[in-house]
């Protein structure tokens, strides 16, 4: 009778302001899309109109879940521009200390997973650049070959990020007690509590408080 394989440690990395600093990937990407005229005045007006109409009517994080500016846009062109922006604007901002941390986990044989609220095309480019195994990110919904202006999944943020990691742990037989997680924001606390080796990286005030309270190491990438 074949014995089950032992559970494997993993390393979960947030991206925005953890592996890159000081801006999020989308904060770099949106101005790039405007300069390339992928996003135009009407798209930005739709985005602002959605915000005005729904402010107070949707759960927190409206600013990040509002993707109405992508409505009717070509997803293949978005992927092409994501590659261009990544090489020009994002890759130069990847922390060298962050790269080293990812490399150390790869050499240790850990499953390396990027978990981010940023868009999937950007997260996949980061995954390939770092040599990570998986990327879990916000997916734009495609309908009839064009972007609908909505998300196809719940944005990996806060409790949802932790839920997705638990799901990955089951699917990949991961040993969370011996795993690592790196995050910068108080919304990452749920994720950090899941693993035996949490790391607060470039922490904001809320996460710094939680790190001191729980005795978590604080790193600066």
N, C-alpha and C positions, 0 to 999 in steps of 0.2 A: 504494500500500500504506500503510495507516494505521499510524503508529508507536505503540508502547505508551505509555500515560501514565506520566509520571515518578512514582517512588515519593514518597509524601507523609509528612512528619514527623507524629509523634503526641506527645501528652503523657499519660502514665499516672499516675494519682493513687490512692494508697491513701487510705482515708477515716479509719479509727479512729486517733485521736491524731495524724493528719496534717492532715486538713481539719477535724476537730472535736477538742476538747480539754476536759477531760483523760480523759474516759471513752469507751469504745466505744459504738456505737449500740445494740447488744444489751444492754449493761449498763444503759442508760437504758430500754430497751424492756421487759425482763422485769419489773421492779418495776411498771411501768405496767400490764402485762397482769394482774398479780396484783391491783392495786388495782381494775381494771375487772372482776375476777372471771372473766376469760377463762381464766386459769390458777388452779386450785384446789389444795387440799391433796393430793388424790390424784395430780394431775399432777406436783407437786413430789416426792412420794414415789416415783413411777415414775422420775423423773430421778435421784434419789439412789440408788435401787435399781440402776439401770443402771450408774451409776458404780461402786458397790461390787462388782457382779458382774464388771465388765469391766476394772477397774483392773489394769494390768499385762498385760492380754491383747490390747490394741489399740495401734496405733501412737500416737506422740505427738500431743498436741492433743485428747485425749479430752474435755476440758472443753468445747471448742468444737464438736466433731462430735456430741456427745450432744444429740439433739433429741427424745428420747423423751417429754419433757413436752408436746410438740405432738400426740401420738398421739390420734386420734379427734376432732381439733378441726376447726372450719369454716375453710377457707382464705379465704373471702370476708370473714368477720368479722375474721380476722387482718389482711387488707388494709385494712379500714376503720379498725381500731384503730391500724395502722401510720401511716396518714395523720394521725390525731388526735395520736398521740405525736410524730410528726415536727414538726408545727406547734407543739406546746406545749413539747416537751422538747429536741428535737434541733436544729431550725433556729436557735434563739437561740444555740447553741454553735458554729455554723460560723464558722471563723476568717475575719476580714475580709481578712487577708493571703492566705489560701487562695483566697478568692473573687477577689481581684485577679489571682492567678497563673492561675487558670482563665480569667478574662476575657482576659488577655494572650494566652494560647494560642489562644483562640477568634478573637480579632482577627487573629492571625498566620495563620489558616487551618489550624491543626493539628487533627487528629482528637483530641478529648479523651475519654479513657476512664477511668472509675472502676473500679478492680480491688480487691475487698475480700472478706474472709472473712465479712462480715456478711450478713444475710438479704436476699434479692432485693427484697422489698417496700420495705425501708428504702433500699436502694441505688438503686432506681428513683426514689423520691421525691427523693433527693439529686441524682440525675442531672437530673431535671426542674428542680429549684430552681436548680441551677448552670448549666443550659443545656449540659451535657455531651452528647456524641454517643452514648456506649454505657456500660452498666454491666455488669460481670461480677461475680457474687456467688454466695453459697451458696443453692441452690434446695431448698426443702422438697418432698419427694415427696408427690404426691396420688394416692390410690388409691380408686376408687369415690366420688369427690367429697369425700373427707375426707383430712386429713393422716395419713400413715402413721407419723410419728415418726422417719423416716429422711431422709437427704439424697438428692436425685436426682442429684447430681453430686459429684465430689471438691471439697472446700472449697478455694477459691482462696487458697492459703497456701504460702509457701516456694517450693520447686521447681515446684509445680503452678501458682502464679501466673505464674512465668516461662514455663512451657509454654503456658499460655493466651495469653500475650502473643505468643509466637512464632506461634501459630496465627492470631491476629488479624492479625499482620503479613503472613502469606501471603494471608489472605482479603481484606484491604483494601489490599494493595500498599503497605505502610508502610516507610519508610526508618528503620530502627532506629538507624543510625549518626548520624542527625541528629535523633533523637527525645529526649524528656525523660521522666524517671520520678522520682516523689516518694514516699518511704516513711519510716517512723519507726522500724522495728524491724529487728533483725538478720536476721529471716526474710525481709526484703525485699532482701537483698543479691543473690540470684540475679536478681531483676528489675532492680535498678539496674545490674548488670553487662551487661545486654543492650543498653543504650542508650548513645549517645554523650554524653548530658548528664544524669548521675545527680544527684539532690539528696537529701541526708539532712535530713529535717525533724523537729524536736523529737526527735532521735535518742536511743534508749536506749544503754546503755553499749556493747553489742556493735556496734551500727551506728556509733556515734561512733568506735570503734576502727577499723572498716573504712573509714570516711570519711577519717580521718587517714592511714591506710596507703595509700589509693588516690588521695588528693588530691581527694576529692569535696567540693563546697561544702556547708556546713552552714547550714540556714535555721531560723528559729523563727517558726512561724505562731501 
